[in-house]
Amino acid sequence: MKEYDYVIIGGGCAGLSLAYELDTHNKLDDKTLAIIEPRDNYKRDKTWSFWKVDQHNFDDCIKNRWNEFSIKTNSESKTIRCDQFPYESIDSGLFYDKINTRLKKNKNIKFFKNIKDLDIRNSFIFNSLPSLKGKSDSNFWQHFHGVEIETKETCFNERAVNLMDFNCEQRGSVHFFYILPFSKNKAMVETTWLSKKDDSLKDYDYQIKIYLNNLGIKDYKINYREEGAIPLFYPINKKENNKINIGTAGGMTRLSTGYTFLNIQEHSKYIRKNIENIKKTKVYNIGQKYRFLDEIFLRVLKKYPEKMPNIFSKIFNSSYSTAIKFLSNKSNIFEDMSIILKMPKWIFIKSIFN
Ligand SMILES: Cc1cc2nc3c(=O)[nH]c(=O)nc-3n(C[C@H](O)[C@H](O)[C@H](O)COP(=O)(O)OP(=O)(O)OC[C@H]3O[C@@H](n4cnc5c(N)ncnc54)[C@H](O)[C@@H]3O)c2cc1C
């Protein structure tokens, strides 16, 4: 069995981003890489969106970019301009094509379906398969189902993303709709829950139908669907000498928001910069400060779900750049304080000591 210098387990967002970063910086000219990925072919399966607080390698995979977003609760509606940090959506189909086309040209990179086909005893492993054993049922998830719809009439304001619209059934949980308007008559409409695993909340089609109906949108066709569940807890991360976890498995998700894509890109750059000395390199994380703040935020969310629409909305009572930097782990201490002081103090203080 052939041996490889590096093995990436999982050729998804994190695995492919890392392979691309290494390849484009010539780190695989004299090293070999095996990517373990079970899927037979790649097709669009996700739409990765984020505020562009950093450069990334995938400007040519952007499906849309917006300079405005809105947040709606049953008592207020805010539309916020974000010219400095536009909101971008990446089409995963274009992302997979771009990376796979590039990787195929390097004879030092090979794809395998099964890790058993390799001898990995002397390889350095980058693993993107999260180990969630025992944590899966008791913890919270961001779970969602989105449909890309096309209408005959013009229905959408194509200038503004609807980041969170809480005008929908809450069922004792936290529930909102998210709309990415691609044009006046095409949009991704997503029903999103922050909750424990609960099958009774998975009547997604019904929820979307009612929501669209309430917006007066009855006549539409569905062109594409995506569904997912992002763990709002950190996977079990056993430290091993010859292995680094990446992507969701590597704790790259911000627990308060589910945003992961740009953190994956930062992590890939970090690994590429340190690849020659990877065994001795400090483990990368998105920042202890954010881990601590997000843990408290989640405690509040679990205990007071009914307060969350107001809390999410209050984050944006700070300047838009402060709020975006905070949510994208780029804020300084003054910006953190500006957000923290906007929060309902008593329930957050109680949750720290809970
Ligand atoms: C539908 C969806 C939408 C999302 N939207 C956003 C967003 O808008 N913004 C954002 O920041 N984040 C978003 N996320 C969160 C996060 O960015 C994604 O989950 C991202 O794909 C995580 O990358 P990953 O490499 O960790 O996991 P994945 O991309 O899921 O990659 C894991 C790979 O492992 C492969 N695999 C499975 N089993 C095995 C096995 N036994 N051996 C080897 N390989 C295996 C899978 O086929 C897959 O290719 C979204 C998540 C989902 C599910």
The ligand as a Tripos MOL2 file, in Angstrom:
@<TRIPOS>MOLECULE
LIG
   53    58     1     0     0
SMALL
NO_CHARGES

@<TRIPOS>ATOM
      1 C1        -26.3090   23.1150    4.2290 C.3       1 LIG1
      2 C2        -25.2710   23.9120    4.9910 C.ar      1 LIG1
      3 C3        -25.1520   25.2920    4.7880 C.ar      1 LIG1
      4 C4        -24.1880   26.0290    5.4750 C.ar      1 LIG1
      5 N1        -24.1030   27.3770    5.2660 N.ar      1 LIG1
      6 C5        -23.1280   28.0770    5.8790 C.ar      1 LIG1
      7 C6        -22.9950   29.4740    5.6300 C.ar      1 LIG1
      8 O1        -23.8300   30.0780    4.9550 O.2       1 LIG1
      9 N2        -21.9370   30.1360    6.1750 N.ar      1 LIG1
     10 C7        -21.0170   29.4990    6.9650 C.ar      1 LIG1
     11 O2        -20.0510   30.1330    7.4080 O.2       1 LIG1
     12 N3        -21.1590   28.1970    7.2550 N.ar      1 LIG1
     13 C8        -22.1850   27.4750    6.7430 C.ar      1 LIG1
     14 N4        -22.3180   26.1260    7.0180 N.ar      1 LIG1
     15 C9        -21.3970   25.5470    8.0230 C.3       1 LIG1
     16 C10       -20.0510   25.0770    7.4220 C.3       1 LIG1
     17 O3        -19.4610   26.1250    6.6890 O.3       1 LIG1
     18 C11       -20.2180   23.8870    6.5340 C.3       1 LIG1
     19 O4        -20.7930   22.8350    7.2420 O.3       1 LIG1
     20 C12       -18.8990   23.4050    5.9290 C.3       1 LIG1
     21 O5        -19.2260   22.5550    4.8660 O.3       1 LIG1
     22 C13       -18.0480   22.6780    6.9500 C.3       1 LIG1
     23 O6        -16.9290   22.1570    6.3020 O.3       1 LIG1
     24 P1        -16.3050   20.7620    6.7080 P.3       1 LIG1
     25 O7        -15.2230   20.4840    5.7640 O.co2     1 LIG1
     26 O8        -16.0530   20.7510    8.1640 O.co2     1 LIG1
     27 O9        -17.4880   19.7120    6.4830 O.3       1 LIG1
     28 P2        -18.0540   19.2030    5.0820 P.3       1 LIG1
     29 O10       -18.0190   20.3090    4.0930 O.co2     1 LIG1
     30 O11       -19.3620   18.5730    5.3930 O.co2     1 LIG1
     31 O12       -17.0120   18.1000    4.6340 O.3       1 LIG1
     32 C14       -16.9240   16.8280    5.2110 C.3       1 LIG1
     33 C15       -16.6050   15.8550    4.0790 C.3       1 LIG1
     34 O13       -16.3680   14.5630    4.6410 O.3       1 LIG1
     35 C16       -16.9050   13.6040    3.7420 C.3       1 LIG1
     36 N5        -17.1050   12.3460    4.4790 N.ar      1 LIG1
     37 C17       -18.2190   11.8510    5.0610 C.ar      1 LIG1
     38 N6        -17.9870   10.6430    5.6210 N.ar      1 LIG1
     39 C18       -16.6750   10.3600    5.3940 C.ar      1 LIG1
     40 C19       -15.8410    9.2600    5.7290 C.ar      1 LIG1
     41 N7        -16.2770    8.2210    6.4370 N.pl3     1 LIG1
     42 N8        -14.5370    9.3080    5.3420 N.ar      1 LIG1
     43 C20       -14.0520   10.3620    4.6600 C.ar      1 LIG1
     44 N9        -14.8140   11.4410    4.3140 N.ar      1 LIG1
     45 C21       -16.1160   11.4360    4.6770 C.ar      1 LIG1
     46 C22       -18.1950   14.2420    3.2710 C.3       1 LIG1
     47 O14       -18.6590   13.6580    2.0690 O.3       1 LIG1
     48 C23       -17.7420   15.6950    3.0760 C.3       1 LIG1
     49 O15       -17.2800   15.9480    1.7890 O.3       1 LIG1
     50 C24       -23.3020   25.3910    6.3870 C.ar      1 LIG1
     51 C25       -23.4810   24.0170    6.6290 C.ar      1 LIG1
     52 C26       -24.4490   23.2880    5.9440 C.ar      1 LIG1
     53 C27       -24.6070   21.8300    6.2720 C.3       1 LIG1
@<TRIPOS>BOND
     1     1     2 1
     2     2     3 ar
     3     2    52 ar
     4     3     4 ar
     5     4     5 ar
     6     4    50 ar
     7     5     6 ar
     8     6     7 ar
     9     6    13 1
    10     7     8 2
    11     7     9 ar
    12     9    10 ar
    13    10    11 2
    14    10    12 ar
    15    12    13 ar
    16    13    14 ar
    17    14    15 1
    18    14    50 ar
    19    15    16 1
    20    16    17 1
    21    16    18 1
    22    18    19 1
    23    18    20 1
    24    20    21 1
    25    20    22 1
    26    22    23 1
    27    23    24 1
    28    24    25 2
    29    24    26 1
    30    24    27 1
    31    27    28 1
    32    28    29 2
    33    28    30 1
    34    28    31 1
    35    31    32 1
    36    32    33 1
    37    33    34 1
    38    33    48 1
    39    34    35 1
    40    35    36 1
    41    35    46 1
    42    36    37 ar
    43    36    45 ar
    44    37    38 ar
    45    38    39 ar
    46    39    40 ar
    47    39    45 ar
    48    40    41 1
    49    40    42 ar
    50    42    43 ar
    51    43    44 ar
    52    44    45 ar
    53    46    47 1
    54    46    48 1
    55    48    49 1
    56    50    51 ar
    57    51    52 ar
    58    52    53 1
@<TRIPOS>SUBSTRUCTURE
     1 LIG1         1 GROUP 0 **** ****
